[in-house]
């Protein structure tokens, strides 16, 4: 399967990101969501990422060092341009992902990412679960992860609305 990075609405997506203040500080509400996501998917790693123009950073991370990364090295780059989840059962066998640094250097094989749609079908980040071994998600797990991703997006929308109200004062 062929995947491409988001380009069609990238300027709109970045404008939305600029209008959605997100503190780099860890917050319990986001940490709880990734704990739940990892539990649902039975994965050792999960994150909520924010996808900037050239890099990504992590609002919440479980099971890995949450250092900012080059956008082209991870899966979130593609997920942020979608309105549906991106599921990669074994990235080492997928030519679209096998050469990405997260697969090559970190050994990630399984990835399930959900775009955090904040406004007008645009995502400013992703909720992801991943593992160093291949796996598949059951339909119930996939559904539950969608619910968790929707809750993460709702929290980001709340941040955006609060900022708009503050700016309107």
C-alpha positions in Angstrom: 0.0 0.0 0.0 1.2 3.5 -0.8 1.0 6.3 1.8 1.8 9.9 1.4 2.4 12.7 3.9 -0.3 15.3 4.3 0.1 18.1 1.8 -3.4 18.9 0.4 -4.6 20.7 3.5 -1.3 21.1 5.3 -1.5 24.9 5.4 -5.0 24.8 7.0 -3.8 22.1 9.4 -0.8 24.2 10.6 -3.1 27.3 11.0 -5.4 25.2 13.1 -2.4 24.0 15.2 -1.3 27.6 15.7 -4.8 28.5 17.0 -4.8 25.6 19.4 -2.6 26.3 22.3 -1.0 23.1 23.7 1.3 23.3 26.6 4.3 21.0 26.4 3.8 20.1 30.1 2.5 16.7 30.9 -1.1 16.7 32.1 -2.9 13.9 33.9 -5.9 13.9 31.6 -3.7 13.1 28.5 -1.5 10.6 30.5 -4.6 8.8 31.6 -5.8 8.5 28.0 -2.6 6.9 26.7 -2.6 4.5 29.7 -6.1 3.4 28.7 -5.1 3.1 25.0 -2.1 0.9 25.8 -4.3 -1.2 28.1 -6.9 -1.6 25.4 -4.4 -2.6 22.7 -2.1 -4.6 25.0 0.9 -2.6 23.8 3.9 -1.4 25.9 3.9 2.0 24.2 1.4 4.7 23.5 1.5 8.4 22.8 -0.4 11.6 22.0 1.7 13.5 19.5 1.5 17.0 18.2 2.5 17.2 14.5 4.3 20.4 13.7 5.6 21.5 10.2 8.9 19.6 10.4 8.8 17.7 13.6 6.6 16.0 16.2 6.6 16.3 19.9 4.7 14.3 22.6 2.0 15.7 24.8 2.0 12.3 26.5 4.1 9.2 26.2 4.3 5.8 27.7 7.1 3.2 27.3 9.6 5.3 25.4 11.7 8.5 25.7 9.4 11.3 24.4 12.0 13.4 22.6 10.9 15.5 19.7 11.5 13.7 16.4 11.8 14.5 12.7 8.4 14.2 11.2 9.5 12.0 8.3 10.9 9.4 10.7 7.6 8.4 12.3 4.1 7.3 11.3 2.3 10.3 12.8 3.3 12.3 9.7 0.8 10.2 7.6 -1.8 9.7 10.3 -2.2 13.5 10.8 -3.3 13.9 7.2 -6.0 11.3 7.5 -9.5 11.2 8.9 -9.3 7.5 9.6 -6.9 5.4 11.7 -3.7 4.1 10.2 -3.0 0.5 11.2 0.3 -1.1 10.3 0.5 -4.7 11.6 4.2 -5.3 10.7 6.1 -2.2 9.6 9.2 -4.1 8.9 7.4 -5.9 6.0 5.8 -2.7 4.6 8.0 -0.9 2.1 6.3 2.4 3.0 7.6 2.2 6.6 10.5 -0.3 6.8 13.1 2.5 6.2 11.7 5.0 8.7 14.0 5.6 11.7 11.4 4.4 14.2 11.3 1.0 12.6 15.0 0.8 11.6 16.5 2.2 14.8 13.9 1.6 17.5 12.5 -1.7 16.2 8.8 -0.6 16.1 6.8 -3.2 14.1 3.2 -2.6 15.1 1.5 0.9 14.9 -2.1 2.0 15.2 -2.6 5.7 15.0 -5.7 7.8 15.2 -5.8 11.4 14.0 -6.9 13.9 16.6 -9.5 15.8 14.6 -10.0 19.1 16.2 -11.9 21.1 13.6 -13.1 20.6 10.0 -11.7 17.1 9.7 -8.2 18.5 10.4 -5.9 16.8 12.9 -3.2 18.5 14.9 -1.8 15.3 16.3 -2.4 11.7 16.9 -3.1 9.1 19.5 -1.0 6.1 18.9 -0.3 2.6 20.3 2.7 0.7 19.1 4.9 -2.3 19.8 8.2 -3.9 18.9 6.4 -7.0 17.7 3.8 -7.5 15.0 0.2 -7.7 16.1 -3.4 -7.2 15.0 -6.2 -5.4 16.7 -9.6 -7.0 17.3 -12.6 -5.0 16.2 -13.6 -4.3 19.8 -10.1 -2.9 20.5 -10.2 -0.7 17.4 -13.6 0.7 18.5 -12.4 1.4 22.0 -9.3 3.1 20.7 -11.4 5.3 18.5 -13.4 6.4 21.6 -10.1 7.2 23.5 -8.9 9.2 20.5 -12.2 11.1 20.3 -11.7 12.0 24.0 -8.2 13.2 23.4 -9.4 15.3 20.5 -12.2 16.7 22.7 -9.6 17.8 25.3 -7.7 19.6 22.5 -10.9 21.3 21.3 -11.5 22.5 24.8 -8.0 24.0 24.9 -8.8 25.8 21.5 -12.2 27.1 22.7 -10.7 28.4 25.9 -8.0 30.2 24.0 -10.6 31.7 21.6 -12.7 32.9 24.6 -9.6 34.4 26.3 -8.6 36.2 23.0 -12.1 37.6 22.6 -12.1 39.3 26.0 
